[in-house]
Amino acid sequence: MRAGQALERFLLLATAEGLVCSLATQPLERPDLRWLLRDPKTGAGHPQMLLRLGYGPVGPRTPRRPVADVLELRS
C-alpha cells in the first residue's frame, strides 16, 4: 500500500509540475525486454512496470460522469 501511495504522490507532483506520465506493463511480458530493465551490474530485481515521464503536448481532459450519475442523496 505504501508503494501505491508513493506512486500516487509522485504522479500528482509530476502533473503539478507540468510533466506527462504514462505507465506500461505490456513490454514486460517479453522476457528479453524485462531483462533489459533489471540492474545492469547484478541482473537482480523483478521489474513490474515501465514508467515514462517527460514534457509533452497537453492532451484532452479525461471525461467525467455527472455527479448525479454516481451520487444519490438521501434525507
N, C-alpha and C positions, 0 to 999 in steps of 0.2 A: 504494500500500500504506500509506503514511503517513496518508493521509486516512482509510482504513478503521480504522487503529489509533487515530487521534484520536477517531473516532466511537465506537469501542468503549469507550474510556476515559471519554468524555463520558457515554455511556449507563449505564455501570456506576456512575459517580459520582452521576448523577441518581437512579438506583434506590436507592443507599445513602442519599440524602438524602430519600427518600420521594416522589420525583416519578414521574409516569407519562408515558410517551412512546409516541407512535405515529408511524409513517412512512407517507407516502402518495406514490405516484407517479401514480396514475390521473388526478387533476385536471390534471396537467401534460401530458396527452395532448391537451388542448384548447389551441390557440394563444392564444385570448383570455385564458384563465386563466394560462397560462405568462407572458404579457406582464406581468401584474399583480405577479409575483414578482421581476421584474428591478429593477435600481437605478432608483429613481424620477426621479433627475436626468438620467442618461445613457441609460437603457434598455439598458445593457450587461449582459452575462452570459448564461449558459445554465443556468437552474435545472434540477437533476437530481432533487431530492427535496424534499418538503414535510415538515418536522418539527414535530410538535405536542407541546408539553411543558407540564405543569402538575400540579396536585394533583387527584386523583380518587379514586373508591372503589377499595378493594382488590379485585382480581379473583381468579379461581381460579388456582391454580398450574398451570404447564404440565405436562402428563402426561409422565412419563419411563418409558422402557423399562427392564425389569430388566437389571442388569449382565450376567447370564448370556446374554441375547439378543444382546449386542453384543461380548462379550469371550470369547475362547477361550483358556484357559490350557494351555500345553504344557510338559512337563518335558524 
